[in-house]
Amino acid sequence: MVWVLSSVCASAADPATVVPGMRRRIVARADVEGKLLFNADGSGVRRRSLRLSGRLEYLETVLRVDDGHLAQTLRDVEHSTASLVVGKWTSSPEFSQRGVPLVARWGGAAVQIYSARSPLSSRDLDVVALQVDPLALDRLIPVGRRTKLAQSNPEGTWTVAEGVGAALLGWEVCSHQTLKCKVVRRDTERGVVLIEISGDLLGAVDGSTSEAKLRGKLNYDPRLGQCVWADVLIEEKRAIGHVAPGFEVKARIRVQAVPQDPIEDDQLRSHLAAIPSAPQATDLYLAFASRFQGFEIMHDRSWKLMVDGPSRTIFRLIHDGDLIAQANFSRIRSTERPTLQQFQQEVKRALGDSFERFVAASEDDRSDGTRVYRVIVVGAVESLPIQWMYCHFRNGHGAVTAVISIDARLVEKHAGFDERVLASLRVTPLPTPQQAKADEDTSRATR
């Protein structure tokens, strides 16, 4: 009721602020057009046309506020549709965990989105983690400026705080930004302040450098203490990176926030008791199930999926924009069960002249019946010292091999980088031929 009263009674001298328990319906639309850039074999950059359109709608409840800004919200996704066209291939990704609430949290210079119940998949995260997120929009307008915006004739220009630009675009880091907001006028009929935003940004995401021009318009409602509408145009050029193609695109993102009745105090207290203010590391892990190789893993967000195809699945570990390690997963078609010693000999033959020596070898039987062989090897490729970890997983569904390679000089610095991935791997049944064919078509469209 505090929020309702503040909305009704707000005056020029006392603008409203967001408070826990308030709710709003968010409707976001994205339209993207441009080119994807590929250079998979190193022979030269190739281009494919790209078109993406999507719509996301969810009911958002404010859980926590930090110094007048949205700090954490709960999101119930009610609608998600998307259409992706790359060249002549099409895909229609959807959010698969309908009915499972999501938590959105301001993480300092990023919006963290995770599930309140079970881990998200990277595919689901891509659907719900849109650019121009409402939590980033809220940070465009400093709390200290909101009193001025509540005046009858507001005016002024201000520089957007560092970190907000990266969060708006979904980048991991922004090295340079010139984003500014400018008051245009007050719309007395609708009771909102019209604001323009513009600027250039340089940054990086997923191991790729990126540059963008951003232009947009915002409607800020002083009675509610929040942006209620945004229409943002983004021209972005992203270089081909360690895990993904580059692109040159123009995107239009539109976001509307419609106030709803607040939740009851008892319900708010229940949410706050169930959802900590900061997530545990495991809350941010992503779930992955290969569409081709028949295995499942849990991984932190530094591991990026590069390929999930009929021959193998590849992840790469990216840290501060650098490529740290690579993990290859492949299904073993043979039904023969090797011994640990036989597996070691297979590893030695596979590495050939790169093999130097074995560092460790072990075998283990898990409680679910999975037999695991683990072999650590050191060697060199073109004078570069490399450590390989070979793992063989076998249960009643079959067998999968995982090979993780890393510069041997980085092992100590990134100790434990592989533990969660390997400890969580579970061999699952292979998809049916019909499923595999459908998944291959989708993979071609999105690779």
Legacy VTK file of the C-alpha trace (Angstrom):
# vtk DataFile Version 3.0
C-alpha trace
ASCII
DATASET POLYDATA
POINTS 447 float
0.000 0.000 0.000
2.966 2.321 0.512
3.676 2.228 -3.216
0.041 2.901 -4.141
-0.174 5.887 -1.787
3.121 7.309 -2.987
1.936 6.973 -6.589
-1.255 8.899 -5.884
0.176 11.524 -3.560
3.497 12.235 -5.293
4.256 15.926 -5.656
6.989 17.984 -7.244
8.738 18.176 -3.906
8.396 14.504 -3.089
8.751 12.235 -6.144
7.814 8.588 -5.762
10.390 5.813 -5.495
10.145 2.098 -6.156
9.562 -0.050 -3.061
9.507 -3.802 -2.380
6.186 -5.419 -3.190
5.283 -3.255 -6.172
4.494 -5.081 -9.405
4.427 -4.240 -13.070
3.851 -6.034 -16.331
6.827 -5.849 -18.683
6.364 -6.221 -22.429
9.601 -6.226 -24.426
9.986 -6.464 -28.194
13.182 -6.897 -30.194
13.708 -6.569 -33.958
17.199 -7.194 -35.309
18.512 -7.192 -38.865
22.014 -7.432 -40.281
24.823 -9.843 -41.125
26.594 -12.653 -39.278
30.357 -12.872 -39.876
32.107 -16.260 -40.086
35.701 -17.373 -40.538
35.609 -20.937 -39.233
38.416 -22.302 -41.431
40.597 -19.180 -41.512
40.176 -18.755 -45.261
38.348 -15.428 -45.051
35.292 -13.761 -43.596
31.936 -14.894 -44.957
28.585 -13.230 -44.333
25.067 -14.509 -43.867
21.931 -12.461 -43.526
20.375 -12.342 -40.068
16.874 -11.441 -38.962
15.497 -11.808 -35.460
12.187 -10.770 -33.974
10.982 -11.603 -30.507
8.478 -10.696 -27.831
8.789 -11.336 -24.100
6.123 -10.613 -21.497
6.375 -11.182 -17.764
4.930 -10.032 -14.467
7.669 -8.500 -12.331
7.606 -8.123 -8.539
10.147 -5.903 -6.771
11.884 -7.803 -3.977
14.695 -5.489 -2.948
15.683 -1.852 -3.513
19.174 -0.401 -3.108
19.503 3.373 -2.612
16.293 4.003 -4.535
17.177 1.719 -7.457
15.796 -1.709 -8.320
18.176 -4.280 -6.860
16.277 -7.576 -7.222
12.996 -8.605 -8.812
11.006 -11.786 -9.365
9.783 -12.453 -12.903
6.950 -14.761 -13.966
7.247 -15.296 -17.723
3.829 -15.367 -19.363
4.726 -15.148 -23.032
7.843 -15.640 -25.146
8.106 -15.953 -28.904
11.050 -15.526 -31.244
11.841 -16.040 -34.897
15.461 -16.347 -36.005
16.450 -16.505 -39.687
20.115 -17.037 -40.601
20.562 -17.284 -44.354
17.869 -19.739 -45.441
17.637 -21.518 -42.077
15.047 -20.681 -39.460
14.560 -21.330 -35.774
11.874 -20.467 -33.227
13.419 -20.633 -29.727
11.039 -20.527 -26.767
11.363 -20.345 -22.996
10.985 -23.945 -21.809
10.458 -23.368 -18.076
7.086 -21.670 -18.161
5.701 -21.389 -14.634
9.154 -21.315 -13.028
9.865 -17.832 -11.598
13.090 -16.093 -12.515
15.182 -13.821 -10.340
16.741 -10.693 -11.860
19.450 -8.959 -9.828
21.597 -5.898 -10.397
25.148 -7.205 -10.144
27.139 -3.969 -10.159
27.573 -3.612 -13.928
25.297 -6.367 -15.177
21.835 -7.828 -14.789
22.036 -11.398 -13.499
19.078 -13.603 -14.412
18.675 -17.039 -12.872
15.969 -19.489 -11.860
14.448 -19.467 -8.399
13.985 -23.263 -8.507
16.103 -25.141 -11.049
19.057 -24.176 -13.263
18.371 -22.412 -16.531
19.738 -23.699 -19.789
21.831 -21.382 -21.926
19.090 -21.528 -24.572
16.471 -20.361 -22.064
18.790 -17.629 -20.815
19.221 -16.334 -24.365
15.431 -16.027 -24.703
14.861 -14.062 -21.477
18.068 -11.990 -21.252
17.221 -9.195 -23.659
19.157 -6.009 -24.191
17.732 -2.871 -22.517
16.685 -4.805 -19.423
14.309 -2.888 -17.086
16.824 -3.083 -14.203
19.412 -1.347 -16.400
16.809 1.199 -17.561
16.152 2.089 -13.937
19.840 2.976 -13.509
19.776 5.522 -16.334
18.133 8.083 -14.070
20.053 8.866 -10.849
17.910 9.044 -7.739
19.239 12.545 -7.030
17.847 13.805 -10.351
14.316 12.499 -9.854
13.233 15.493 -7.773
14.138 17.768 -10.678
12.245 15.534 -13.111
9.148 15.876 -10.928
9.127 19.656 -11.413
6.633 21.294 -13.756
9.337 22.304 -16.252
12.143 19.751 -15.927
15.346 20.199 -17.869
18.905 19.031 -17.851
21.515 16.709 -19.343
23.559 14.108 -17.482
26.168 11.461 -18.159
25.085 7.865 -17.644
26.972 6.123 -14.845
29.767 3.719 -15.759
28.612 0.135 -15.915
25.069 0.967 -16.960
26.008 1.006 -20.654
27.443 -2.510 -20.495
24.327 -3.729 -18.676
22.030 -2.141 -21.277
23.788 -4.022 -24.068
24.422 -7.242 -22.156
28.189 -6.835 -22.423
30.615 -8.152 -19.843
32.733 -5.014 -19.853
32.541 -1.519 -21.328
35.930 0.147 -21.757
34.568 3.438 -23.079
31.156 5.071 -23.238
29.767 8.518 -24.033
26.153 7.826 -23.072
24.153 10.876 -22.068
20.520 11.522 -21.219
18.740 14.763 -22.059
15.321 15.980 -20.923
13.181 16.925 -23.919
9.960 18.066 -22.246
7.196 17.118 -19.854
4.035 15.576 -21.308
1.410 17.020 -18.949
-1.394 14.979 -20.484
0.254 11.651 -19.696
2.229 12.894 -16.698
5.599 11.647 -18.024
8.941 13.260 -18.777
10.334 12.620 -22.251
14.067 11.853 -22.238
16.511 11.183 -25.059
19.540 8.920 -24.669
22.492 8.763 -27.065
26.137 7.799 -27.159
28.825 5.424 -28.348
30.261 2.422 -26.528
33.276 0.125 -26.792
33.463 -3.139 -24.902
33.629 -6.908 -24.961
31.432 -9.950 -24.433
32.106 -13.698 -24.734
35.684 -13.036 -25.779
34.675 -10.695 -28.625
35.293 -6.959 -28.908
32.292 -4.848 -29.799
31.365 -1.283 -30.629
27.911 0.236 -30.652
25.988 3.426 -31.293
22.895 3.837 -29.133
20.007 6.236 -29.678
16.684 6.132 -27.912
13.755 7.728 -26.154
12.448 7.112 -22.638
9.272 8.015 -20.769
9.880 8.572 -17.054
6.861 8.805 -14.725
7.681 10.856 -11.577
4.498 9.587 -9.916
5.825 6.028 -10.088
9.538 6.732 -9.826
10.360 4.601 -12.873
10.744 4.450 -16.640
7.472 3.222 -18.098
8.474 3.076 -21.763
11.643 2.919 -23.872
12.387 2.741 -27.582
16.093 2.195 -28.235
18.005 1.789 -31.509
21.363 -0.005 -31.358
23.888 -0.262 -34.201
26.456 -2.821 -33.143
29.562 -4.279 -34.761
30.972 -7.308 -32.969
34.217 -9.008 -34.008
34.445 -12.736 -34.596
35.299 -14.163 -31.188
36.570 -17.258 -29.445
33.128 -18.886 -29.226
30.764 -17.135 -31.622
30.589 -15.471 -35.026
30.742 -11.713 -35.312
27.961 -9.543 -36.614
26.943 -6.151 -37.926
23.365 -5.434 -36.941
20.766 -2.782 -36.309
18.445 -3.594 -33.421
15.315 -1.886 -32.162
14.329 -2.732 -28.584
11.021 -1.519 -27.127
10.107 -1.962 -23.476
6.853 -1.057 -21.752
6.189 -1.256 -17.992
2.555 -1.216 -16.874
1.936 -0.854 -13.089
-0.083 -3.598 -11.374
-1.551 -3.985 -7.890
1.181 -4.688 -5.290
1.446 -8.065 -3.588
0.390 -8.605 0.034
2.937 -8.134 2.833
2.791 -11.822 3.794
3.589 -12.861 0.232
6.490 -10.397 0.060
7.939 -11.722 3.317
7.651 -15.268 1.967
9.557 -14.319 -1.203
12.285 -12.524 0.763
12.728 -15.523 3.062
13.018 -17.933 0.141
15.291 -15.868 -2.124
18.609 -14.540 -0.744
19.701 -11.042 -1.702
22.735 -12.472 -3.499
22.848 -15.783 -5.389
25.136 -18.643 -4.524
27.635 -19.556 -7.244
25.609 -22.674 -8.031
22.451 -20.590 -8.565
24.108 -19.102 -11.641
25.146 -22.441 -13.128
23.546 -23.386 -16.442
22.177 -26.789 -17.403
23.145 -28.258 -20.761
21.835 -31.352 -22.531
23.513 -32.247 -25.814
21.080 -32.703 -28.650
23.450 -35.127 -30.366
26.004 -36.747 -28.038
23.687 -37.998 -25.267
24.979 -36.346 -22.093
24.056 -33.626 -19.591
26.252 -31.282 -17.558
26.066 -28.295 -15.229
28.523 -25.464 -15.876
29.270 -21.948 -14.734
28.711 -19.085 -17.143
32.382 -18.753 -18.026
32.025 -21.951 -20.069
30.508 -20.977 -23.428
28.932 -23.436 -25.860
30.678 -23.214 -29.220
29.303 -26.229 -31.096
26.738 -28.933 -30.420
26.747 -31.043 -33.543
26.508 -34.621 -34.793
30.265 -35.256 -34.493
31.084 -33.515 -31.193
30.151 -30.869 -28.649
32.636 -28.089 -27.842
32.732 -25.647 -24.926
35.317 -22.935 -24.352
36.240 -21.295 -21.055
36.435 -17.499 -21.342
37.796 -15.379 -18.490
38.203 -11.582 -18.748
37.910 -11.905 -22.510
40.703 -14.484 -22.790
40.412 -18.062 -24.009
41.545 -20.261 -21.105
40.512 -23.824 -21.934
38.524 -25.977 -24.344
36.370 -29.014 -23.616
35.427 -31.523 -26.326
32.703 -34.110 -25.713
31.964 -37.021 -28.032
29.862 -40.163 -27.940
31.655 -43.486 -28.027
29.868 -45.805 -30.427
31.768 -48.916 -29.368
30.196 -51.129 -26.687
33.563 -52.486 -25.569
34.514 -51.636 -21.973
38.222 -50.756 -21.784
40.301 -51.002 -18.635
42.010 -47.916 -17.229
45.322 -49.096 -18.665
43.763 -49.554 -22.108
42.223 -46.085 -21.897
45.645 -44.627 -21.074
47.132 -46.281 -24.139
44.319 -44.867 -26.290
45.101 -41.386 -24.936
48.815 -41.803 -25.651
48.116 -42.894 -29.237
45.682 -39.986 -29.758
48.266 -37.396 -28.679
51.086 -38.878 -30.711
54.212 -36.710 -30.705
52.509 -34.180 -28.403
52.537 -36.694 -25.536
55.150 -36.184 -22.853
54.050 -38.003 -19.708
51.117 -39.046 -17.556
50.575 -36.938 -14.443
47.720 -38.913 -12.883
45.272 -41.722 -13.636
42.284 -42.905 -11.612
39.013 -44.792 -11.869
35.807 -44.458 -9.883
32.351 -46.014 -9.665
29.575 -43.527 -8.982
26.467 -44.304 -6.991
24.345 -44.103 -10.167
26.343 -46.926 -11.753
28.625 -44.780 -13.919
32.223 -45.945 -14.310
34.645 -43.009 -14.688
38.251 -43.080 -15.912
40.277 -39.895 -15.466
43.732 -39.357 -16.972
45.858 -36.191 -16.796
48.603 -35.751 -19.366
51.165 -33.034 -20.096
52.866 -32.395 -23.398
53.410 -29.682 -25.969
51.930 -28.406 -29.222
54.322 -26.251 -31.264
56.428 -25.650 -28.128
53.382 -24.503 -26.134
53.027 -26.545 -22.902
49.574 -28.128 -22.680
47.763 -30.137 -20.026
45.032 -32.505 -21.182
42.447 -34.133 -18.986
40.830 -37.177 -20.591
37.725 -38.646 -18.993
35.723 -41.694 -19.998
32.145 -41.997 -18.656
30.135 -45.206 -19.125
26.798 -46.417 -17.785
23.862 -48.439 -19.049
23.068 -45.795 -21.713
26.516 -45.895 -23.313
29.761 -43.949 -23.064
31.013 -40.384 -23.556
34.582 -39.088 -23.659
35.488 -35.600 -22.418
38.813 -33.964 -23.289
39.728 -30.660 -21.616
42.886 -28.877 -22.773
44.538 -25.864 -21.139
47.852 -24.021 -21.317
49.832 -25.812 -18.618
51.051 -22.451 -17.276
47.452 -21.471 -16.415
46.478 -24.588 -14.475
47.436 -23.259 -11.055
45.830 -19.854 -11.626
42.530 -21.438 -12.697
42.563 -24.384 -10.319
39.260 -26.253 -10.217
38.030 -24.835 -13.528
36.989 -28.291 -14.709
35.621 -29.821 -11.527
31.935 -28.879 -11.756
31.689 -29.751 -15.452
33.157 -33.223 -15.040
31.536 -34.017 -11.692
28.088 -33.258 -13.093
28.366 -35.138 -16.402
25.681 -37.764 -16.850
25.431 -40.086 -19.863
21.889 -40.163 -21.278
20.190 -42.095 -24.080
20.975 -40.980 -27.606
18.157 -39.106 -29.379
16.027 -40.983 -31.876
16.948 -40.591 -35.572
13.947 -38.278 -36.025
15.057 -36.079 -33.114
18.642 -36.048 -34.338
17.573 -34.950 -37.843
15.422 -32.118 -36.452
18.197 -31.006 -34.098
20.769 -31.056 -36.919
18.557 -28.757 -38.984
18.259 -26.378 -36.035
21.994 -26.558 -35.384
22.792 -25.584 -38.962
20.477 -22.616 -38.670
22.112 -21.282 -35.524
25.784 -22.309 -35.801
LINES 1 448
447 0 1 2 3 4 5 6 7 8 9 10 11 12 13 14 15 16 17 18 19 20 21 22 23 24 25 26 27 28 29 30 31 32 33 34 35 36 37 38 39 40 41 42 43 44 45 46 47 48 49 50 51 52 53 54 55 56 57 58 59 60 61 62 63 64 65 66 67 68 69 70 71 72 73 74 75 76 77 78 79 80 81 82 83 84 85 86 87 88 89 90 91 92 93 94 95 96 97 98 99 100 101 102 103 104 105 106 107 108 109 110 111 112 113 114 115 116 117 118 119 120 121 122 123 124 125 126 127 128 129 130 131 132 133 134 135 136 137 138 139 140 141 142 143 144 145 146 147 148 149 150 151 152 153 154 155 156 157 158 159 160 161 162 163 164 165 166 167 168 169 170 171 172 173 174 175 176 177 178 179 180 181 182 183 184 185 186 187 188 189 190 191 192 193 194 195 196 197 198 199 200 201 202 203 204 205 206 207 208 209 210 211 212 213 214 215 216 217 218 219 220 221 222 223 224 225 226 227 228 229 230 231 232 233 234 235 236 237 238 239 240 241 242 243 244 245 246 247 248 249 250 251 252 253 254 255 256 257 258 259 260 261 262 263 264 265 266 267 268 269 270 271 272 273 274 275 276 277 278 279 280 281 282 283 284 285 286 287 288 289 290 291 292 293 294 295 296 297 298 299 300 301 302 303 304 305 306 307 308 309 310 311 312 313 314 315 316 317 318 319 320 321 322 323 324 325 326 327 328 329 330 331 332 333 334 335 336 337 338 339 340 341 342 343 344 345 346 347 348 349 350 351 352 353 354 355 356 357 358 359 360 361 362 363 364 365 366 367 368 369 370 371 372 373 374 375 376 377 378 379 380 381 382 383 384 385 386 387 388 389 390 391 392 393 394 395 396 397 398 399 400 401 402 403 404 405 406 407 408 409 410 411 412 413 414 415 416 417 418 419 420 421 422 423 424 425 426 427 428 429 430 431 432 433 434 435 436 437 438 439 440 441 442 443 444 445 446
